[in-house]
Amino acid sequence: MPDHFDALETRAPTEREADNFSRLPAFLAQAMAKAPGLAAWLSGHDPATITDRRAVARLPVLRKSELMEFQQKDPPFGGFADTSQLKGGRVFLSPGPLWEPQAAGADPWQAARAFHAAGVRPGEIVHNAFAYHMTPGGFILDEGARAMGCTVFAAGTGNTEMQVDAAASLKPSVYAGTPDFLKVMLDKAAEMGRDLSSIRRGLVSGGALFPSLREEYRSRGVSVLQCYATAEFGVIAYETAQADGTPLPGMVVNEGLILEIVRPGTNEPVPDGEVGEVVVTSFNSAYPLVRLGTGDLSAVISEPSPCGRTNTRIRGWLGRADQRTKVKGMFVDPKQIAAVLARHPEIARGRLVVTRDGERDAMALHVEAADGAGTDAAAVEATLRDVTKLGGAVLIAPAGSLPNDGKVIADERDYRA
């Protein structure tokens, strides 16, 4: 097979952008007609005007907590699904709880590209150790592998000895599952005297693949790449590799998605390279989610991938964006810090740091001034108190000194004390 899954992966970025945004207005119009919850959420926005990224950025970001509220008021999908497309399909319930429907067709979560990038080819046998129970994880990878032309053993989770016995008998060449369970299987196989040397490749997700673990797999003859997936969208981005199997930095965004990185607690996209919340719009007509905040942190890598795929690259999963923190018995939310900064355009960036002062909580808003601007710390302190109903110091930080980690609120209290 060719080095790339199809020609879409190597087209010019301008061509991809033009294609996505030429389709978006009609898609939004149809989705709002079929999904009343989405129509209510986007009320006042004309789909015909959403023709570029600047227009998309004017739409509100839908956080999962808000989607859960819609679903609780109008179960199961909160009016965000076109139920006419769900006949013969599956429905899942993820932690939250959040209901998610499976779209029709082969590979609805677009996992085949990730398998291809991991070196998997038609005819191989995949041992799929993702859960098939309630959540869609197992089915996301199952559908993708079968769309690739692979045979899938639906192993699911747990029952390690039985999984080892099954793999020793079936001799799969590919493992799919969480990063650490493959080590559990390989270690158990060694203990049991069973041969799992047939497994040569792995596609993992659902947790961090630490460099030391990846290297251990490599030393055991298994090349492992990872993908970033969610229940709502399936595979959002995936790792690629050099010809010798060495992973390349970052992850390539999947086709058919519009990905943004926004400042946590806001609707505002951040500059490339700055860490923020991953926000995704898909073209899934059965479950049309527009600017859904995943709650995950990442950042865009500006340089194109050496693998030849031309879509945007992100740094992978860098943590959670939900930084809502209780201070002196009251919750402080990133949206509140965004509101403080919005009242002071002379501030370029801000970060609330929560600590302990003796036996009491304390908070300080560290701010960087915009180029050439002066900042009145007392005025910002007054705004901070007005918005959060809590007192806190304001500290002026040198330009570029605040960490680029996506944190709007940093809880630095020592909970071990």
C-alpha positions as a printed Julia matrix, in Angstrom:
417×3 Matrix{Float64}:
   0.0     0.0    0.0
   1.11    3.63  -0.45
   2.73    5.55   2.38
  -0.45    7.52   2.93
  -4.02    6.37   3.48
  -5.37    8.5    0.59
  -4.75   11.69  -1.37
  -6.67   13.79   1.17
  -3.78   13.51   3.6
  -1.26   15.16   1.26
  -3.34   17.87  -0.41
  -2.35   21.52  -0.04
  -3.48   23.02   3.3
  -5.27   25.81   1.43
  -7.22   23.2   -0.53
  -8.26   21.41   2.67
  -9.3    24.68   4.3
 -11.32   25.73   1.26
 -13.03   22.34   1.13
 -13.99   22.37   4.82
 -15.37   25.89   4.8
 -17.19   25.54   1.5
 -19.11   22.63   3.06
 -19.67   24.13   6.49
 -22.53   26.62   5.86
 -24.82   24.04   4.24
 -23.87   21.45   6.84
 -24.74   23.85   9.68
 -28.04   24.81   8.1
 -29.1    21.19   7.7
 -27.83   20.23  11.17
 -29.74   23.06  12.85
 -32.89   22.0   11.0
 -32.55   18.41  12.23
 -31.14   18.98  15.74
 -33.26   21.44  17.79
 -30.77   21.57  20.65
 -28.02   22.69  18.3
 -30.38   25.23  16.73
 -31.15   26.67  20.16
 -27.46   26.8   21.07
 -26.56   28.63  17.85
 -29.64   30.86  17.86
 -28.88   34.25  16.31
 -26.06   32.95  14.11
 -26.66   32.67  10.38
 -25.04   29.48   8.99
 -24.55   31.17   5.61
 -22.02   33.54   7.19
 -19.81   30.83   8.76
 -17.35   30.6    5.9
 -13.91   30.86   7.57
 -12.13   30.44  10.88
 -12.81   33.98  12.01
 -16.52   33.37  11.55
 -16.33   30.05  13.4
 -14.59   31.82  16.29
 -17.7    34.0   16.72
 -19.75   30.92  17.62
 -19.91   29.91  21.3
 -17.82   27.0   22.53
 -20.05   24.22  23.84
 -18.48   22.73  26.97
 -19.35   19.2   28.04
 -21.0    20.46  31.23
 -23.4    22.47  29.08
 -24.03   19.51  26.76
 -24.82   17.4   29.84
 -27.38   20.0   30.93
 -29.05   19.84  27.52
 -29.16   16.04  27.75
 -30.59   16.07  31.26
 -33.39   18.4   30.19
 -34.11   16.55  26.94
 -32.78   12.97  27.15
 -30.98   11.24  25.7
 -29.13   13.57  23.3
 -30.37   17.01  24.32
 -31.58   17.74  20.81
 -28.05   17.52  19.4
 -28.6    14.37  17.32
 -30.52   13.69  14.12
 -32.4    10.68  15.45
 -33.66    9.78  11.97
 -30.12    8.57  11.18
 -29.74    6.29  14.2
 -31.84    3.31  13.14
 -29.8     0.12  13.26
 -26.97    1.85  15.1
 -25.5     1.84  18.59
 -25.84    4.23  21.51
 -23.2     4.68  24.22
 -23.01    6.23  27.68
 -19.7     7.76  28.71
 -18.72    9.11  32.14
 -20.33   12.46  32.86
 -22.77   11.01  32.01
 -22.93   11.81  28.3
 -24.92    9.92  25.67
 -23.29    9.43  22.27
 -24.78    7.82  19.17
 -22.83    5.91  16.53
 -23.13    7.34  13.03
 -23.94    5.06  10.13
 -21.41    3.66   7.67
 -18.01    2.07   7.84
 -15.41    3.64  10.17
 -17.68    6.44  11.48
 -14.99    7.52  13.97
 -12.21    7.68  11.33
  -9.79    5.3   13.03
  -8.53    3.6    9.86
  -6.1     6.46   9.14
  -4.49    6.01  12.55
  -4.04    2.28  11.95
  -2.51    2.95   8.54
  -0.1     5.51  10.01
   0.91    2.9   12.61
   1.94    0.54   9.81
  -1.1    -1.73   9.91
  -2.24   -3.17   6.58
  -5.2    -5.25   5.29
  -5.24   -8.9    6.28
  -3.61   -8.43   9.68
  -5.22   -9.62  12.9
  -5.88   -6.98  15.57
  -6.19   -7.85  19.26
  -8.52   -5.09  20.49
  -8.28   -4.67  24.27
 -10.41   -1.53  24.51
 -13.69   -1.73  26.42
 -16.79   -2.63  24.45
 -19.05   -2.02  27.45
 -21.22    1.15  27.57
 -18.5     3.42  26.14
 -17.54    3.47  22.43
 -13.78    2.95  22.82
 -13.74   -0.65  21.64
 -16.02    0.06  18.71
 -14.02    3.14  17.61
 -10.91    1.02  16.99
 -12.88   -2.06  15.93
 -14.67   -0.2   13.12
 -11.44    1.41  11.93
  -9.48   -1.82  11.85
 -12.22   -3.66   9.98
 -12.52   -0.77   7.51
  -8.78   -1.31   6.89
  -9.51   -4.92   5.99
  -8.19   -6.38   9.23
  -9.64   -9.22  11.3
 -10.49   -8.09  14.85
 -10.54  -10.13  18.05
 -12.9    -8.26  20.39
 -10.89   -8.95  23.53
 -12.22   -6.11  25.67
 -10.71   -5.39  29.07
  -9.58   -7.61  31.95
  -9.21  -11.41  32.04
  -5.48  -11.09  31.35
  -4.68  -14.8   31.36
  -7.53  -15.55  28.96
  -6.39  -12.72  26.69
  -2.85  -14.09  26.69
  -4.11  -17.57  25.85
  -6.27  -16.18  23.06
  -3.44  -14.11  21.58
  -1.01  -17.04  21.76
  -3.49  -19.12  19.78
  -4.77  -16.52  17.27
  -1.32  -14.88  16.8
  -2.39  -11.29  16.13
   0.22   -8.95  14.67
  -1.41   -5.8   16.06
  -2.4    -4.72  19.57
  -5.02   -1.99  20.14
  -5.77   -0.78  23.65
  -4.47    1.41  26.45
  -0.7     2.03  26.52
   0.03    0.03  29.67
  -2.13   -3.07  29.16
   0.11   -4.4   26.42
   2.96   -4.56  28.96
   0.62   -6.38  31.36
  -0.09   -8.93  28.62
   3.54   -9.36  27.61
   4.67   -9.75  31.22
   1.9   -12.24  31.96
   2.78  -14.2   28.79
   6.41  -14.46  29.94
   5.22  -15.65  33.35
   2.92  -18.24  31.73
   5.47  -19.35  29.15
   3.25  -18.28  26.26
   4.58  -16.8   23.01
   3.19  -13.38  22.01
   6.01  -12.55  19.59
   3.45  -12.31  16.78
   2.5    -8.82  18.05
   4.72   -6.41  16.1
   2.71   -3.2   16.07
   0.44   -1.33  18.45
  -2.05    1.54  18.28
  -2.82    2.87  21.74
  -5.0     5.58  23.25
  -6.83    6.46  26.45
  -3.7     7.35  28.42
  -0.16    8.64  28.17
   2.4     6.56  26.28
   5.5     7.51  28.24
   8.82    7.46  26.34
  10.25    4.8   28.65
   7.3     2.49  27.98
   7.48    3.07  24.24
  11.18    2.22  24.33
  10.51   -0.94  26.33
   8.03   -2.06  23.68
  10.58   -1.28  20.98
  13.17   -3.4   22.81
  10.64   -6.24  22.79
  10.11   -5.92  19.05
   6.83   -3.97  19.11
   6.46   -0.59  17.37
   3.76    1.41  19.17
   2.12    4.66  18.06
  -0.7     6.48  19.77
  -3.81    8.38  18.74
  -5.89   11.02  20.49
  -9.57   10.09  20.45
 -12.79   11.09  22.21
 -16.2     9.43  22.39
 -17.81   12.35  20.56
 -15.47   12.55  17.56
 -13.49    9.34  17.45
  -9.88    9.8   16.35
  -9.07   13.52  16.43
  -5.33   13.17  15.75
  -2.76   10.41  15.4
   0.99    9.86  15.49
   3.01    9.19  12.37
   6.49    7.73  11.96
   9.63    7.8    9.86
  10.37    4.96   7.47
  12.21    3.05  10.2
   9.21    3.31  12.54
  10.64    6.08  14.73
   7.73    8.28  15.9
   7.65   11.85  14.64
   6.86   14.7   17.05
   3.24   15.63  17.58
   0.07   14.24  16.07
  -1.57   14.93  12.71
  -5.19   16.12  12.87
  -7.66   13.78  11.18
  -9.41   14.75   7.95
 -12.95   16.11   8.05
 -12.49   17.99  11.33
 -12.04   21.66  12.12
  -9.75   21.9   15.14
  -9.06   25.04  17.17
  -7.05   25.72  20.31
  -8.81   28.26  22.55
  -7.92   29.94  25.8
  -9.54   27.86  28.6
 -12.8    29.36  29.8
 -13.24   31.49  26.66
 -14.29   31.26  23.01
 -11.04   32.86  21.82
  -8.47   30.98  19.71
  -4.88   31.33  20.89
  -1.84   31.88  18.64
  -0.14   28.8   17.22
   2.19   27.28  19.78
   0.27   28.5   22.82
  -1.3    25.81  24.98
  -5.07   25.9   25.25
  -8.23   23.81  25.09
  -8.87   21.58  22.08
 -12.16   22.58  20.4
 -13.53   20.51  17.53
 -16.21   20.85  14.86
 -17.08   17.75  12.86
 -19.17   16.98   9.79
 -21.04   14.12  11.47
 -24.62   14.76  10.38
 -25.99   12.19  12.87
 -24.37   13.97  15.83
 -23.46   17.47  14.63
 -21.29   18.96  17.35
 -20.04   22.48  16.59
 -17.14   23.94  18.56
 -17.32   21.31  21.29
 -14.71   21.88  23.95
 -13.03   18.56  24.66
 -11.65   19.71  28.0
  -8.18   18.6   26.87
  -5.13   20.82  26.52
  -2.81   20.88  23.52
  -1.02   23.28  21.19
  -0.53   23.64  17.44
   2.85   22.8   15.92
   3.34   25.26  13.09
   5.85   23.27  11.03
   4.53   20.66   8.57
   5.12   16.99   9.35
   8.12   15.31   7.67
   5.84   12.33   6.93
   4.23   14.26   4.07
   0.78   14.66   5.65
  -0.17   18.28   5.4
  -2.9    18.71   7.99
  -2.33   20.65  11.2
  -0.19   19.0   13.85
  -0.8    19.27  17.59
   1.48   18.37  20.47
  -0.84   15.65  21.74
  -2.58   15.52  25.1
  -1.08   18.0   27.57
  -3.56   17.8   30.45
  -7.07   18.94  31.3
  -8.49   22.4   30.7
 -11.09   22.21  33.46
  -9.32   24.21  36.17
 -12.33   25.19  38.28
 -10.89   25.53  41.79
 -12.4    26.06  45.24
 -10.84   28.98  47.15
 -12.01   29.88  50.66
 -15.03   27.66  50.12
 -16.04   29.29  46.82
 -15.39   28.05  43.28
 -13.29   30.19  40.94
 -13.74   29.36  37.26
 -11.47   30.11  34.28
 -14.41   32.01  32.78
 -14.22   34.44  35.69
 -10.53   35.07  35.11
 -11.29   35.61  31.42
 -13.93   38.15  32.46
 -11.39   40.0   34.6
  -8.9    40.18  31.75
 -11.6    41.3   29.31
 -12.19   44.4   31.43
  -8.51   45.28  31.15
  -7.33   45.29  27.53
  -3.93   46.48  28.7
  -3.32   42.92  29.95
  -1.99   40.39  27.42
  -2.06   37.25  29.58
  -3.08   36.29  33.09
  -2.75   33.34  35.47
  -4.42   32.97  38.87
  -2.16   31.17  41.35
  -3.81   29.67  44.43
  -1.59   28.94  47.46
  -1.8    28.67  51.24
  -0.91   31.53  53.56
  -0.53   29.78  56.89
  -3.88   28.06  57.41
  -5.77   30.17  54.87
  -6.21   30.04  51.1
  -4.61   32.86  49.16
  -4.75   33.81  45.51
  -2.74   36.11  43.29
  -3.42   37.08  39.69
  -0.15   37.23  37.75
  -0.52   39.38  34.63
   1.63   40.3   31.65
   1.02   43.75  30.18
   0.36   44.17  26.47
   3.14   45.78  24.45
   3.76   49.31  25.69
   0.79   49.27  28.06
   0.78   50.17  31.72
  -1.22   48.15  34.23
  -2.93   49.57  37.32
  -2.64   46.7   39.8
  -5.12   48.27  42.21
  -7.76   48.59  39.5
  -7.28   44.97  38.46
  -7.52   43.87  42.11
 -10.86   45.66  42.36
 -12.1    43.88  39.24
 -10.87   40.53  40.57
 -12.84   41.05  43.79
 -15.92   42.2   41.89
 -15.97   39.18  39.58
 -14.91   36.4   41.99
 -16.22   37.9   45.25
 -12.83   37.05  46.72
  -9.83   39.2   47.52
  -6.53   38.57  45.83
  -3.26   40.26  44.96
  -2.32   41.31  41.44
   1.31   40.85  40.46
   2.81   42.34  37.29
   4.94   39.73  35.52
   7.6    40.43  32.86
   6.48   39.87  29.29
   6.79   36.21  28.27
   7.45   34.96  31.8
   4.16   33.15  32.47
   4.35   29.41  31.7
   2.93   28.28  28.36
   0.99   25.31  29.8
  -2.6    26.35  29.18
  -3.31   26.98  32.86
  -5.53   29.93  33.66
  -5.79   28.79  37.29
  -2.82   27.06  38.92
  -3.6    25.38  42.24
  -0.25   25.21  44.03
  -1.56   24.24  47.47
   0.2    21.25  49.03
  -2.58   18.79  49.78
  -0.14   16.44  51.49
   0.34   18.86  54.37
